[in-house]
């Protein structure tokens, strides 16, 4: 039986009819066409599906769309400025070669932004520990860690608002 769900996604209010078992990742990709949120494992192990719900990192493959009724959701598409200027964390991933194929990158970036919000002063070990739930099959994580540290520095220097909420 379909249920109506309403939430704010990337600053815009959206409402859709969904089956109660519809995952948030499915809602974002199939109902809204926001395909930057990736499905990598369907078991919450890889972190490719990380989005922000009310400013906190959530693996969208483990949340039902109806569970985020009334919440503010930010996807990788909503992280950059309206004029297309990359968020400092996105820019750091590009500048420091923190990606290869790019499949894990949206989840890594979203997790990293939340990490900086939670703990602005990070060490390399902090980043490695925090990204333990995000899997990259292409890199050795060295450049991802460098990118997160550079992104954190840029976010802290610019007093960047870390989420669109």
C-alpha positions as CSV (number, residue, x, y, z in Angstrom):
1,X,0.0,0.0,0.0
2,X,1.6,3.3,-1.0
3,X,2.3,6.0,1.5
4,X,2.9,9.7,0.9
5,X,6.3,11.0,1.9
6,X,7.4,14.6,2.0
7,X,11.0,15.8,2.7
8,X,13.3,18.6,1.7
9,X,16.0,17.3,-0.7
10,X,18.9,19.6,-1.6
11,X,16.8,22.6,-0.4
12,X,13.6,21.7,-2.3
13,X,10.5,20.2,-0.8
14,X,9.5,17.0,-2.6
15,X,6.5,14.7,-2.1
16,X,5.9,11.3,-3.7
17,X,3.8,8.2,-3.2
18,X,6.1,5.3,-2.3
19,X,5.7,1.8,-1.0
20,X,6.5,1.7,2.7
21,X,9.5,-0.6,2.0
22,X,11.2,1.9,-0.4
23,X,14.7,2.5,0.7
24,X,15.9,6.1,0.8
25,X,18.6,5.4,-1.8
26,X,15.9,4.0,-4.1
27,X,13.7,7.1,-3.5
28,X,16.6,9.4,-4.3
29,X,17.7,7.6,-7.4
30,X,14.5,6.2,-8.9
31,X,11.9,8.7,-7.8
32,X,14.0,11.9,-7.9
33,X,16.6,11.1,-10.5
34,X,19.5,12.0,-8.1
35,X,21.9,9.3,-9.2
36,X,25.0,10.6,-7.4
37,X,24.1,8.5,-4.5
38,X,25.3,5.1,-5.4
39,X,24.3,1.6,-4.5
40,X,27.3,-0.5,-4.0
41,X,26.5,-3.4,-1.7
42,X,22.9,-3.2,-0.4
43,X,24.2,-4.3,3.0
44,X,25.5,-1.0,4.4
45,X,29.1,-2.1,4.2
46,X,30.6,0.1,1.4
47,X,29.3,3.6,2.2
48,X,28.7,4.6,-1.5
49,X,25.2,5.6,-0.5
50,X,26.0,8.1,2.2
51,X,23.8,11.2,2.3
52,X,23.1,13.7,5.1
53,X,19.7,13.6,6.9
54,X,19.3,16.6,9.0
55,X,23.0,17.3,8.8
56,X,24.2,13.8,9.8
57,X,25.7,11.0,7.7
58,X,23.3,8.2,6.9
59,X,23.7,5.2,4.7
60,X,20.7,5.6,2.5
61,X,20.6,1.8,1.8
62,X,19.6,1.3,5.5
63,X,16.9,3.9,5.8
64,X,13.4,3.8,4.5
65,X,12.1,6.8,2.7
66,X,9.1,7.0,5.1
67,X,11.6,7.2,8.0
68,X,12.9,10.6,6.8
69,X,9.5,12.1,6.5
70,X,9.8,15.8,7.2
71,X,13.6,15.7,7.3
72,X,16.2,17.7,5.3
73,X,18.3,15.4,3.0
74,X,21.4,16.6,1.3
75,X,22.9,14.4,-1.5
76,X,26.2,14.9,-3.3
77,X,24.3,16.9,-5.9
78,X,23.3,19.4,-3.2
79,X,26.7,19.9,-1.7
80,X,28.0,22.3,-4.4
81,X,26.9,25.9,-4.5
82,X,24.0,26.8,-6.8
83,X,26.4,28.4,-9.3
84,X,28.3,25.1,-9.6
85,X,31.2,26.1,-7.3
86,X,32.4,22.9,-5.7
87,X,32.2,22.5,-1.9
88,X,35.7,22.7,-0.4
89,X,35.7,18.9,0.3
90,X,34.7,18.2,-3.3
91,X,37.4,20.5,-4.6
92,X,40.0,18.8,-2.3
93,X,39.1,15.4,-3.6
94,X,39.7,16.7,-7.2
95,X,42.9,18.6,-6.3
96,X,44.5,15.8,-4.3
97,X,43.4,12.9,-6.6
98,X,41.2,11.3,-3.9
99,X,39.3,9.4,-6.5
100,X,39.9,7.0,-9.4
101,X,36.8,5.5,-10.9
102,X,34.6,7.8,-8.7
103,X,32.0,5.2,-7.6
104,X,32.8,5.6,-3.9
105,X,33.5,9.3,-4.1
106,X,30.1,10.7,-3.3
107,X,29.8,8.6,-0.1
108,X,33.4,9.4,0.9
109,X,32.8,13.2,0.4
110,X,29.5,13.2,2.3
111,X,31.1,11.2,5.2
112,X,34.1,13.5,5.2
113,X,32.0,16.6,5.4
114,X,30.1,15.2,8.4
115,X,33.4,14.2,10.0
116,X,34.7,17.7,9.8
117,X,31.4,19.1,11.2
118,X,31.8,16.7,14.2
119,X,35.6,17.1,14.7
120,X,37.1,20.1,12.8
121,X,40.7,19.3,13.9
122,X,41.6,16.0,12.4
123,X,44.7,13.8,12.3
124,X,45.5,11.3,9.6
125,X,44.5,8.5,11.9
126,X,41.2,10.2,12.7
127,X,40.3,10.2,9.0
128,X,41.3,6.6,8.5
129,X,39.2,5.5,11.5
130,X,36.2,7.6,10.5
131,X,36.2,6.4,6.9
132,X,36.4,2.7,8.0
133,X,32.8,2.3,6.8
134,X,33.5,3.5,3.3
135,X,35.2,1.1,0.9
136,X,37.2,2.1,-2.2
137,X,38.2,-0.7,-4.5
138,X,40.6,1.4,-6.6
139,X,42.9,3.4,-4.3
140,X,45.1,2.7,-1.4
141,X,43.3,5.5,0.6
142,X,46.5,7.6,0.8
143,X,45.1,10.3,-1.5
144,X,41.6,10.1,0.0
145,X,43.1,10.8,3.4
146,X,45.1,13.7,2.0
147,X,42.0,15.1,0.3
148,X,39.9,14.9,3.5
149,X,42.6,16.7,5.5
150,X,42.9,19.4,2.8
151,X,39.1,19.7,2.6
152,X,38.9,20.0,6.4
153,X,41.5,22.7,6.3
154,X,39.7,24.6,3.6
155,X,36.3,24.2,5.4
156,X,37.8,25.5,8.6
157,X,39.6,28.4,7.0
158,X,36.5,29.5,5.1
159,X,34.0,28.8,7.9
160,X,32.1,26.8,5.3
161,X,28.6,25.8,6.2
162,X,29.0,22.0,6.1
163,X,25.5,21.1,5.0
164,X,22.7,22.7,3.0
165,X,20.2,22.2,5.9
